[in-house]
Amino acid sequence: MQQPSRTASLIVRAARITRAVPQAVVCRRTAAHIWGASVLTAPEADWPVELAAPAHLALPGCVTYLTSLPGADVIAHKGVRLTTMERTALDCARWLPRHRRAGGRTSCGGA
């Protein structure tokens, strides 16, 4: 797979990766960003594509979290295979620092 350009938007990079790698599912803050939440702590161009996968994926510009997701937790949105809004909110509640999920526009649900 060709390395995605870091100047491409996060959604474009995520779409390219999930089209090329069938087992990759965008998750966590990357998924929350695609769903419209303001959760990135760095500029979008610098943010890695966070992926859930059953095995490690050595992809430049990506971070892989090893997990098997039930099919009900995966959906296609804006051309990207990612965790559902509900699963994304659950992952954010579980993995984000408390101050980043406390409410308002920094929460996964947005406001």
All heavy atoms as an XYZ file, in Angstrom:
827
protein
N       0.838     -1.175      0.000
C       0.000      0.000      0.000
C       0.885      1.240      0.000
O       1.857      1.316      0.728
C      -0.902     -0.006      1.237
C      -1.865      1.158      1.260
S      -2.959      1.089      2.674
C      -2.105      2.230      3.746
N       0.519      2.223     -0.795
C       1.265      3.469     -0.846
C       1.054      4.238      0.458
O      -0.039      4.267      1.008
C       0.773      4.305     -2.020
C       1.523      5.589     -2.213
C       1.002      6.344     -3.424
O      -0.037      6.019     -3.969
N       1.737      7.352     -3.823
N       2.117      4.845      0.972
C       2.024      5.596      2.220
C       1.132      6.815      2.009
O       1.329      7.594      1.089
C       3.409      6.055      2.672
C       3.370      6.830      3.974
C       4.767      7.123      4.473
O       5.734      6.513      4.048
N       4.865      8.058      5.382
N       0.081      6.989      2.889
C      -0.789      8.145      2.737
C      -0.047      9.432      3.092
O       0.769      9.462      4.006
C      -1.930      7.885      3.731
C      -1.506      6.760      4.579
C      -0.328      6.102      3.944
N      -0.324     10.481      2.347
C       0.302     11.777      2.594
C      -0.192     12.360      3.904
O      -1.378     12.334      4.199
C      -0.057     12.737      1.450
O       0.248     14.053      1.810
N       0.736     12.885      4.718
C       0.341     13.502      5.985
C      -0.361     14.836      5.756
O      -0.917     15.395      6.674
C       1.560     13.696      6.887
C       2.067     12.395      7.446
C       1.121     11.841      8.442
N       1.770     11.872      9.736
C       1.248     11.398     10.821
N       0.080     10.848     10.812
N       1.896     11.450     11.946
N      -0.325     15.372      4.530
C      -1.022     16.623      4.271
C      -2.480     16.378      3.919
O      -3.279     17.302      3.934
C      -0.338     17.420      3.139
O      -0.326     16.629      1.963
C       1.072     17.817      3.530
N      -2.846     15.136      3.597
C      -4.238     14.797      3.323
C      -5.022     14.860      4.629
O      -4.484     14.619      5.705
C      -4.331     13.403      2.709
N      -6.306     15.170      4.532
C      -7.122     15.232      5.741
C      -7.176     13.864      6.412
O      -6.931     12.831      5.778
C      -8.535     15.709      5.411
O      -9.283     14.661      4.823
N      -7.500     13.862      7.668
C      -7.592     12.620      8.438
C      -8.646     11.694      7.828
O      -8.435     10.485      7.732
C      -7.900     12.948      9.897
C      -7.776     11.832     10.916
C      -6.420     11.156     10.855
C      -8.030     12.387     12.317
N      -9.750     12.253      7.379
C     -10.801     11.430      6.766
C     -10.286     10.790      5.478
O     -10.516      9.603      5.239
C     -12.074     12.260      6.506
C     -12.724     12.657      7.824
C     -13.055     11.496      5.634
C     -13.888     13.614      7.689
N      -9.574     11.545      4.661
C      -9.028     11.005      3.411
C      -8.025      9.900      3.707
O      -8.062      8.827      3.095
C      -8.398     12.123      2.552
C      -7.588     11.544      1.397
C      -9.467     13.070      2.042
N      -7.136     10.132      4.669
C      -6.153      9.102      5.020
C      -6.849      7.860      5.551
O      -6.512      6.729      5.180
C      -5.166      9.641      6.058
C      -4.218     10.677      5.465
C      -3.158     11.115      6.452
N      -3.701     12.037      7.440
C      -3.474     11.972      8.746
N      -2.707     11.026      9.248
N      -3.993     12.870      9.557
N      -7.854      8.040      6.417
C      -8.586      6.900      6.988
C      -9.315      6.119      5.903
O      -9.313      4.877      5.910
C      -9.559      7.393      8.051
N      -9.920      6.820      4.961
C     -10.639      6.147      3.872
C      -9.684      5.324      3.017
O      -9.983      4.173      2.672
C     -11.380      7.177      3.018
N      -8.527      5.877      2.696
C      -7.545      5.147      1.885
C      -7.096      3.871      2.586
O      -6.986      2.807      1.971
C      -6.330      6.022      1.619
C      -6.567      7.122      0.631
C      -5.337      7.972      0.466
N      -5.598      9.118     -0.398
C      -4.845     10.194     -0.434
N      -3.757     10.283      0.308
N      -5.160     11.187     -1.235
N      -6.841      3.978      3.872
C      -6.357      2.821      4.626
C      -7.424      1.749      4.747
O      -7.160      0.573      4.516
C      -5.830      3.257      6.002
C      -4.538      4.065      5.808
C      -5.597      2.064      6.924
C      -4.126      4.878      7.007
N      -8.653      2.137      5.107
C      -9.690      1.116      5.291
C     -10.121      0.486      3.971
O     -10.579     -0.649      3.957
C     -10.907      1.651      6.071
O     -11.491      2.771      5.395
C     -10.511      2.053      7.478
N      -9.941      1.201      2.867
C     -10.209      0.577      1.554
C      -9.127     -0.443      1.212
O      -9.404     -1.493      0.644
C     -10.269      1.638      0.456
C     -11.621      2.272      0.276
C     -11.731      3.031     -1.039
N     -10.642      3.974     -1.261
C     -10.686      5.270     -0.942
N     -11.754      5.777     -0.378
N      -9.649      6.041     -1.190
N      -7.891     -0.136      1.565
C      -6.761     -0.995      1.194
C      -6.529     -2.158      2.156
O      -5.963     -3.176      1.764
C      -5.485     -0.158      1.105
N      -6.963     -2.008      3.412
C      -6.691     -3.022      4.436
C      -8.029     -3.478      5.039
O      -8.575     -2.819      5.924
C      -5.753     -2.459      5.538
C      -5.396     -3.542      6.536
C      -4.501     -1.851      4.923
N      -8.572     -4.598      4.559
C      -9.919     -5.020      4.961
C     -10.125     -5.240      6.461
O     -11.227     -5.045      6.963
C     -10.129     -6.337      4.206
C      -9.104     -6.362      3.143
C      -7.976     -5.490      3.585
N      -9.077     -5.623      7.185
C      -9.245     -5.891      8.613
C      -9.131     -4.628      9.463
O      -9.368     -4.662     10.663
C      -8.260     -6.965      9.101
C      -6.797     -6.554      9.073
C      -6.089     -6.845      7.767
O      -6.679     -6.792      6.701
N      -4.799     -7.140      7.841
N      -8.788     -3.496      8.871
C      -8.609     -2.240      9.618
C      -9.942     -1.530      9.817
O     -10.719     -1.369      8.879
C      -7.648     -1.323      8.876
N     -10.171     -1.097     11.057
C     -11.365     -0.327     11.407
C     -10.888      0.910     12.173
O     -10.194      0.793     13.185
C     -12.337     -1.150     12.293
C     -13.543     -0.310     12.706
C     -12.775     -2.417     11.568
N     -11.244      2.081     11.699
C     -10.863      3.319     12.380
C     -11.580      3.382     13.720
O     -12.768      3.057     13.823
C     -11.186      4.541     11.498
C     -10.963      5.837     12.244
C     -10.349      4.507     10.234
N     -10.846      3.801     14.765
C     -11.412      3.792     16.112
C     -10.942      4.998     16.930
O     -10.208      5.849     16.438
C     -11.032      2.493     16.822
S      -9.243      2.301     17.102
N     -11.384      5.027     18.182
C     -10.994      6.000     19.194
C     -11.128      7.438     18.726
O     -12.153      7.833     18.179
C      -9.618      5.671     19.748
C      -9.606      4.303     20.454
C      -8.376      4.125     21.261
N      -8.310      2.764     21.784
C      -7.447      2.373     22.684
N      -6.568      3.221     23.171
N      -7.449      1.140     23.105
N     -10.116      8.277     18.961
C     -10.238      9.704     18.636
C     -10.382      9.955     17.140
O     -11.058     10.899     16.733
C      -9.040     10.489     19.166
C      -9.058     10.645     20.659
C      -7.962     11.579     21.096
N      -7.679     11.351     22.501
C      -7.016     12.193     23.256
N      -6.534     13.308     22.762
N      -6.805     11.924     24.524
N      -9.743      9.119     16.324
C      -9.888      9.308     14.880
C     -11.341      9.111     14.479
O     -11.905      9.909     13.726
C      -8.971      8.338     14.100
O      -7.622      8.503     14.554
C      -9.044      8.591     12.609
N     -11.981      8.063     14.988
C     -13.398      7.829     14.694
C     -14.257      8.962     15.251
O     -15.162      9.453     14.576
C     -13.842      6.487     15.278
N     -13.968      9.403     16.466
C     -14.736     10.495     17.066
C     -14.628     11.761     16.214
O     -15.615     12.473     16.000
C     -14.256     10.760     18.490
N     -13.434     12.045     15.704
C     -13.227     13.206     14.842
C     -14.080     13.084     13.580
O     -14.723     14.051     13.159
C     -11.744     13.322     14.492
C     -11.440     14.401     13.510
N     -11.459     15.737     13.846
C     -11.115     14.344     12.189
C     -11.151     16.459     12.777
N     -10.936     15.632     11.766
N     -14.107     11.902     12.991
C     -14.900     11.693     11.783
C     -16.392     11.830     12.092
O     -17.148     12.363     11.284
C     -14.557     10.336     11.136
C     -13.116     10.387     10.610
C     -15.536      9.987     10.017
C     -12.547      9.051     10.184
N     -16.817     11.418     13.276
C     -18.207     11.577     13.687
C     -18.537     13.035     14.034
O     -19.684     13.384     14.237
C     -18.544     10.671     14.867
C     -18.713      9.232     14.495
C     -17.951      8.172     14.888
C     -19.729      8.671     13.649
N     -18.421      7.004     14.327
C     -19.515      7.282     13.577
C     -20.800      9.219     12.944
C     -20.331      6.434     12.824
C     -21.609      8.372     12.195
C     -21.372      7.004     12.146
N     -17.523     13.901     14.128
C     -17.788     15.323     14.356
C     -17.422     15.854     15.720
O     -17.669     17.022     16.019
N     -16.825     15.039     16.566
C     -16.427     15.484     17.897
C     -15.060     16.166     17.855
O     -14.213     15.820     17.039
C     -16.393     14.303     18.865
N     -14.853     17.108     18.736
C     -13.576     17.824     18.837
C     -12.728     17.171     19.917
O     -12.789     17.565     21.080
C     -13.823     19.296     19.175
O     -14.565     19.904     18.174
N     -11.961     16.164     19.530
C     -11.191     15.403     20.522
C      -9.701     15.310     20.222
O      -8.948     14.770     21.022
C     -11.755     13.964     20.683
C     -13.152     13.990     21.274
C     -11.759     13.233     19.352
N      -9.267     15.825     19.077
C      -7.852     15.736     18.727
C      -7.049     16.720     19.566
O      -7.459     17.858     19.764
C      -7.638     16.019     17.246
C      -8.383     15.130     16.256
C      -7.999     15.493     14.828
C      -8.129     13.659     16.526
N      -5.898     16.281     20.045
C      -5.036     17.134     20.870
C      -3.826     17.640     20.091
O      -2.912     18.205     20.680
C      -4.574     16.375     22.126
O      -3.906     15.179     21.724
C      -5.754     16.037     23.030
N      -3.827     17.424     18.795
C      -2.767     17.890     17.900
C      -3.444     18.283     16.590
O      -4.593     17.903     16.340
C      -1.746     16.772     17.664
N      -2.762     19.037     15.748
C      -3.356     19.375     14.444
C      -3.753     18.115     13.676
O      -3.062     17.096     13.749
C      -2.231     20.129     13.726
C      -1.365     20.662     14.822
C      -1.433     19.638     15.918
N      -4.839     18.200     12.936
C      -5.346     17.049     12.184
C      -4.280     16.431     11.295
O      -4.166     15.210     11.196
C      -6.552     17.488     11.346
C      -7.151     16.386     10.523
C      -8.326     16.836      9.671
O      -8.818     17.966      9.840
O      -8.733     16.030      8.829
N      -3.468     17.262     10.657
C      -2.431     16.758      9.756
C      -1.378     15.924     10.488
O      -0.734     15.065      9.893
C      -1.751     17.914      9.025
N      -1.214     16.165     11.786
C      -0.223     15.437     12.581
C      -0.808     14.227     13.301
O      -0.074     13.445     13.889
C       0.408     16.368     13.629
C       1.192     17.501     12.998
O       1.657     17.338     11.850
O       1.319     18.553     13.644
N      -2.131     14.103     13.302
C      -2.783     13.032     14.061
C      -2.687     11.714     13.307
O      -2.987     11.642     12.118
C      -4.253     13.372     14.312
C      -4.821     12.518     15.389
C      -5.578     11.395     15.228
C      -4.642     12.690     16.791
N      -5.874     10.854     16.451
C      -5.310     11.635     17.432
C      -3.967     13.622     17.567
C      -5.342     11.494     18.809
C      -3.995     13.479     18.938
C      -4.685     12.426     19.547
N      -2.282     10.629     13.980
C      -2.232      9.330     13.294
C      -3.639      8.765     13.097
O      -4.570      9.122     13.820
C      -1.445      8.459     14.275
C      -1.755      9.050     15.610
C      -1.869     10.537     15.381
N      -3.779      7.899     12.125
C      -5.036      7.178     11.952
C      -5.013      6.039     12.963
O      -4.119      5.186     12.926
C      -5.186      6.643     10.513
C      -6.461      5.814     10.378
C      -5.180      7.794      9.510
N      -5.963      6.051     13.882
C      -6.044      4.999     14.909
C      -6.905      3.866     14.374
O      -8.023      4.101     13.899
C      -6.639      5.563     16.190
C      -5.754      6.633     16.815
C      -6.470      7.408     17.884
O      -7.401      8.164     17.537
O      -6.100      7.243     19.055
N      -6.380      2.660     14.458
C      -7.039      1.498     13.883
C      -7.239      0.402     14.921
O      -6.348      0.144     15.732
C      -6.190      0.925     12.743
C      -5.878      1.857     11.585
C      -4.831      1.227     10.680
C      -7.142      2.189     10.809
N      -8.379     -0.237     14.853
C      -8.617     -1.472     15.591
C      -8.440     -2.604     14.587
O      -8.929     -2.528     13.458
C     -10.029     -1.496     16.165
N      -7.701     -3.634     14.991
C      -7.462     -4.771     14.104
C      -7.149     -5.999     14.954
O      -6.658     -5.871     16.080
C      -6.307     -4.479     13.154
N      -7.434     -7.195     14.426
C      -7.163     -8.418     15.190
C      -5.682     -8.751     15.296
O      -5.287     -9.577     16.105
C      -7.923     -9.492     14.419
C      -8.091     -8.942     13.042
C      -8.122     -7.449     13.173
N      -4.849     -8.096     14.472
C      -3.395     -8.311     14.510
C      -2.718     -6.979     14.224
O      -3.325     -6.078     13.643
C      -2.979     -9.352     13.468
N      -1.464     -6.855     14.632
C      -0.735     -5.600     14.416
C      -0.625     -5.286     12.933
O      -0.341     -6.159     12.122
C       0.663     -5.682     15.037
C       1.466     -4.449     14.792
N       1.179     -3.250     15.402
C       2.510     -4.224     13.982
C       2.029     -2.335     14.984
N       2.856     -2.903     14.114
N      -0.859     -4.027     12.599
C      -0.703     -3.550     11.229
C       0.424     -2.523     11.227
O       0.309     -1.481     11.861
C      -1.991     -2.894     10.730
C      -3.244     -3.769     10.730
C      -4.470     -2.946     10.399
C      -3.077     -4.914      9.739
N       1.501     -2.821     10.567
C       2.641     -1.904     10.504
C       2.434     -0.948      9.336
O       2.952     -1.158      8.239
C       3.940     -2.689     10.349
N       1.645      0.088      9.564
C       1.334      1.061      8.528
C       1.851      2.432      8.950
O       1.548      2.896     10.047
C      -0.181      1.139      8.305
C      -0.864     -0.148      7.862
C      -2.375      0.015      7.876
C      -0.385     -0.516      6.464
N       2.605      3.095      8.092
C       3.103      4.430      8.430
C       1.952      5.391      8.697
O       0.938      5.363      7.997
C       3.868      4.857      7.169
C       4.100      3.618      6.389
C       3.006      2.670      6.759
N       2.100      6.202      9.716
C       1.073      7.189     10.035
C      -0.129      6.624     10.758
O      -1.161      7.291     10.871
N      -0.003      5.388     11.260
C      -1.121      4.733     11.940
C      -0.690      4.196     13.308
O       0.484      3.902     13.518
C      -1.654      3.557     11.120
S      -2.317      4.044      9.528
N      -1.670      4.049     14.180
C      -1.491      3.376     15.461
C      -2.515      2.253     15.490
O      -3.694      2.485     15.194
C      -1.732      4.336     16.647
C      -1.691      3.593     17.968
C      -0.741      5.478     16.627
N      -2.080      1.045     15.802
C      -2.983     -0.103     15.830
C      -3.277     -0.524     17.257
O      -2.362     -0.645     18.076
C      -2.357     -1.305     15.092
O      -2.010     -0.918     13.768
C      -3.320     -2.480     15.031
N      -4.555     -0.738     17.556
C      -4.988     -1.295     18.832
C      -5.499     -2.701     18.544
O      -6.380     -2.881     17.698
C      -6.091     -0.432     19.459
C      -5.623      0.976     19.728
C      -5.944      2.010     18.869
C      -4.834      1.262     20.841
C      -5.502      3.303     19.104
C      -4.381      2.547     21.088
C      -4.722      3.558     20.213
O      -4.274      4.841     20.449
N      -4.913     -3.686     19.203
C      -5.272     -5.073     18.946
C      -6.593     -5.416     19.615
O      -6.701     -5.403     20.845
C      -4.169     -6.005     19.444
C      -2.796     -5.793     18.812
C      -1.781     -6.763     19.401
C      -2.867     -5.927     17.310
N      -7.580     -5.705     18.801
C      -8.892     -6.103     19.296
C      -9.705     -6.672     18.143
O      -9.471     -6.328     16.987
C      -9.650     -4.926     19.948
O     -10.840     -5.402     20.559
C      -9.996     -3.847     18.946
N     -10.614     -7.534     18.462
C     -11.575     -8.029     17.485
C     -12.901     -7.342     17.768
O     -13.394     -7.398     18.897
C     -11.730     -9.545     17.599
O     -10.529    -10.175     17.236
N     -13.435     -6.683     16.784
C     -14.695     -5.968     16.966
C     -15.863     -6.785     16.433
O     -15.772     -7.350     15.336
C     -14.649     -4.637     16.210
C     -13.676     -3.592     16.716
C     -13.576     -2.434     15.727
C     -14.116     -3.088     18.078
N     -16.972     -6.824     17.170
C     -18.171     -7.462     16.622
C     -18.653     -6.673     15.404
O     -18.513     -5.443     15.361
C     -19.194     -7.360     17.760
C     -18.439     -6.937     18.970
C     -17.168     -6.307     18.514
N     -19.210     -7.350     14.430
C     -19.713     -6.683     13.234
C     -20.705     -5.573     13.534
O     -20.762     -4.569     12.816
N     -21.475     -5.722     14.602
C     -22.463     -4.706     14.972
C     -21.815     -3.392     15.415
O     -22.482     -2.367     15.474
C     -23.367     -5.232     16.083
N     -20.508     -3.412     15.720
C     -19.800     -2.207     16.165
C     -19.064     -1.495     15.029
O     -18.352     -0.524     15.270
C     -18.776     -2.565     17.249
C     -19.428     -2.901     18.580
O     -20.640     -2.662     18.744
O     -18.710     -3.414     19.461
N     -19.248     -1.964     13.803
C     -18.528     -1.404     12.648
C     -19.534     -0.921     11.611
O     -20.533     -1.584     11.343
C     -17.589     -2.465     12.024
C     -16.850     -1.910     10.823
C     -16.613     -2.989     13.073
N     -19.240      0.254     11.046
C     -20.133      0.854     10.049
C     -19.283      1.614      9.032
O     -18.142      1.973      9.327
C     -21.145      1.805     10.740
C     -22.262      2.223      9.811
C     -20.431      3.007     11.345
C     -23.425      2.908     10.527
N     -19.826      1.858      7.867
C     -19.173      2.728      6.882
C     -19.830      4.102      6.968
O     -21.057      4.216      6.988
C     -19.323      2.159      5.478
N     -18.992      5.144      7.059
C     -19.484      6.524      7.169
C     -18.467      7.433      6.489
O     -17.269      7.338      6.770
C     -19.654      6.883      8.655
C     -20.046      8.289      8.915
N     -21.280      8.786      8.572
C     -19.374      9.319      9.493
C     -21.345     10.058      8.937
N     -20.195     10.403      9.489
N     -18.931      8.271      5.573
C     -18.058      9.189      4.828
C     -16.929      8.448      4.106
O     -15.812      8.929      4.008
C     -17.488     10.267      5.738
C     -18.537     11.197      6.313
C     -17.912     12.323      7.105
C     -18.991     13.269      7.604
N     -18.431     14.411      8.335
N     -17.224      7.239      3.642
C     -16.233      6.464      2.908
C     -15.186      5.783      3.767
O     -14.189      5.291      3.257
N     -15.428      5.739      5.086
C     -14.469      5.161      6.034
C     -15.153      4.035      6.802
O     -16.294      4.181      7.247
C     -13.989      6.238      7.041
C     -13.029      5.640      8.057
C     -13.355      7.412      6.328
N     -14.457      2.912      6.963
C     -14.941      1.847      7.849
C     -14.472      2.206      9.252
O     -13.272      2.323      9.511
C     -14.398      0.480      7.415
C     -15.009     -0.689      8.141
C     -14.563     -2.052      7.610
N     -13.153     -2.151      7.314
C     -12.615     -2.048      6.095
N     -13.365     -1.827      5.043
N     -11.308     -2.165      5.920
N     -15.412      2.439     10.160
C     -15.067      2.884     11.500
C     -16.037      2.323     12.518
O     -17.047      1.714     12.159
C     -15.030      4.412     11.574
C     -16.341      5.193     11.540
C     -16.091      6.635     11.984
C     -16.960      5.200     10.174
N     -15.703      2.523     13.783
C     -16.595      2.079     14.840
C     -17.861      2.928     14.814
O     -17.839      4.102     14.438
C     -15.923      2.169     16.226
O     -15.360      3.480     16.408
C     -14.822      1.128     16.374
N     -18.980      2.306     15.193
C     -20.248      3.028     15.236
C     -20.145      4.197     16.213
O     -19.235      4.249     17.055
C     -21.394      2.112     15.711
O     -21.098      1.671     17.040
C     -21.605      0.920     14.778
N     -21.081      5.107     16.119
C     -21.073      6.254     17.022
C     -21.139      5.786     18.486
O     -20.429      6.311     19.340
C     -22.245      7.178     16.704
C     -22.133      8.538     17.345
S     -23.479      9.658     16.900
C     -23.081      9.972     15.184
N     -21.953      4.775     18.740
C     -22.088      4.265     20.110
C     -20.786      3.625     20.597
O     -20.341      3.877     21.725
C     -23.243      3.246     20.189
C     -24.605      3.834     19.882
C     -24.920      3.975     18.390
O     -24.134      3.511     17.533
O     -25.968      4.556     18.077
N     -20.170      2.804     19.760
C     -18.912      2.160     20.147
C     -17.801      3.203     20.311
O     -16.977      3.113     21.223
C     -18.508      1.111     19.096
C     -17.136      0.473     19.323
C     -17.070     -0.287     20.655
N     -15.731     -0.710     20.944
C     -15.364     -1.993     21.053
N     -16.248     -2.960     20.895
N     -14.126     -2.292     21.346
N     -17.804      4.206     19.441
C     -16.810      5.271     19.538
C     -16.963      6.012     20.859
O     -15.971      6.283     21.550
C     -16.933      6.238     18.346
O     -16.747      5.499     17.133
C     -15.917      7.355     18.428
N     -18.200      6.330     21.240
C     -18.453      7.020     22.516
C     -17.986      6.155     23.688
O     -17.356      6.658     24.634
C     -19.924      7.366     22.655
N     -18.261      4.865     23.626
C     -17.819      3.949     24.685
C     -16.294      3.908     24.759
O     -15.708      4.002     25.847
C     -18.368      2.544     24.420
C     -17.947      1.449     25.390
C     -18.534      1.717     26.774
C     -18.378      0.092     24.886
N     -15.634      3.804     23.612
C     -14.168      3.778     23.593
C     -13.586      5.081     24.134
O     -12.603      5.069     24.874
C     -13.649      3.532     22.175
C     -13.882      2.113     21.689
O     -14.176      1.224     22.522
O     -13.751      1.891     20.468
N     -14.176      6.212     23.763
C     -13.693      7.496     24.279
C     -13.864      7.574     25.793
O     -12.965      8.033     26.500
C     -14.422      8.655     23.611
S     -13.905      8.938     21.907
N     -15.007      7.126     26.284
C     -15.239      7.136     27.732
C     -14.223      6.243     28.447
O     -13.751      6.564     29.533
C     -16.658      6.667     28.038
N     -13.854      5.164     27.812
C     -12.914      4.223     28.428
C     -11.461      4.681     28.319
O     -10.684      4.514     29.248
C     -13.061      2.859     27.770
C     -12.149      1.823     28.359
C     -12.416      0.460     27.800
N     -11.564     -0.518     28.464
C     -11.407     -1.745     28.054
N     -12.060     -2.169     26.995
N     -10.615     -2.563     28.699
N     -11.055      5.246     27.163
C      -9.644      5.468     26.894
C      -9.166      6.914     26.960
O      -7.972      7.137     27.119
C      -9.269      4.886     25.529
C      -9.493      3.419     25.456
C     -10.464      2.764     24.753
C      -8.752      2.390     26.131
N     -10.372      1.411     24.946
C      -9.317      1.151     25.790
C      -7.659      2.411     26.993
C      -8.837     -0.052     26.272
C      -7.180      1.208     27.477
C      -7.759     -0.001     27.117
N     -10.057      7.890     26.815
C      -9.599      9.284     26.857
C      -9.365      9.737     28.289
O     -10.064      9.302     29.203
C     -10.624     10.216     26.214
C     -10.838     10.095     24.719
C     -11.776     11.200     24.237
C      -9.550     10.152     23.945
N      -8.417     10.652     28.483
C      -8.240     11.230     29.822
C      -9.544     11.902     30.256
O     -10.281     12.433     29.435
C      -7.126     12.271     29.624
C      -6.452     11.890     28.355
C      -7.478     11.189     27.512
N      -9.827     11.884     31.538
C     -11.080     12.385     32.086
C     -11.416     13.798     31.603
O     -12.537     14.075     31.220
C     -11.038     12.334     33.607
C     -12.329     12.739     34.263
C     -12.181     12.616     35.785
N     -13.352     12.082     36.408
C     -13.774     10.836     36.406
N     -13.100      9.919     35.774
N     -14.860     10.468     37.024
N     -10.455     14.717     31.588
C     -10.750     16.094     31.187
C     -11.119     16.214     29.706
O     -11.758     17.171     29.313
C      -9.570     17.027     31.513
C      -8.373     16.816     30.652
N      -7.480     15.787     30.850
C      -7.933     17.491     29.565
C      -6.540     15.839     29.927
N      -6.780     16.867     29.141
N     -10.759     15.236     28.887
C     -11.106     15.282     27.461
C     -12.475     14.671     27.184
O     -12.971     14.753     26.088
C     -10.057     14.532     26.625
C      -8.694     15.165     26.592
C      -8.668     16.516     25.953
N      -9.145     16.464     24.581
C      -9.491     17.531     23.883
N      -9.440     18.716     24.419
N      -9.910     17.417     22.650
N     -13.095     14.027     28.177
C     -14.408     13.414     27.952
C     -15.459     13.947     28.900
O     -16.558     13.430     28.987
C     -14.307     11.899     28.071
C     -13.800     11.408     29.412
C     -13.679      9.889     29.390
N     -12.741      9.431     30.370
C     -13.081      8.991     31.578
N     -14.326      8.946     31.951
N     -12.150      8.586     32.409
N     -15.156     15.025     29.577
C     -16.040     15.515     30.634
C     -17.301     16.182     30.123
O     -18.249     16.315     30.863
C     -15.264     16.491     31.522
N     -17.336     16.634     28.888
C     -18.562     17.246     28.390
C     -18.280     18.308     27.364
O     -17.136     18.534     26.964
N     -19.338     18.957     26.911
C     -19.180     20.011     25.916
C     -18.608     19.488     24.624
O     -18.773     18.330     24.276
N     -17.907     20.310     23.889
C     -17.385     19.926     22.584
C     -16.178     19.001     22.670
O     -15.743     18.469     21.676
C     -17.042     21.162     21.779
C     -18.254     21.939     21.416
C     -17.989     22.795     20.210
N     -19.201     23.457     19.790
C     -20.065     22.943     18.936
N     -19.874     21.776     18.406
N     -21.145     23.595     18.599
N     -15.616     18.797     23.854
C     -14.483     17.888     23.957
C     -14.925     16.452     24.168
O     -14.120     15.548     24.131
C     -13.534     18.285     25.107
O     -14.249     18.254     26.326
C     -12.930     19.656     24.864
N     -16.201     16.219     24.392
C     -16.665     14.845     24.584
C     -16.888     14.179     23.244
O     -17.003     14.835     22.212
C     -17.975     14.833     25.384
O     -19.022     15.343     24.597
N     -16.978     12.877     23.240
C     -17.198     12.163     21.988
C     -18.563     12.471     21.401
O     -18.751     12.397     20.214
C     -17.072     10.652     22.214
S     -15.366     10.146     22.202
N     -19.514     12.811     22.219
C     -20.849     13.104     21.709
C     -20.992     14.486     21.143
O     -21.968     14.796     20.477
N     -20.030     15.369     21.373
C     -20.156     16.743     20.903
C     -21.262     17.455     21.634
O     -21.950     16.907     22.464
N     -21.475     18.707     21.329
C     -22.569     19.446     21.953
C     -22.983     20.580     21.053
O     -22.325     20.981     20.167
C     -22.151     19.990     23.299
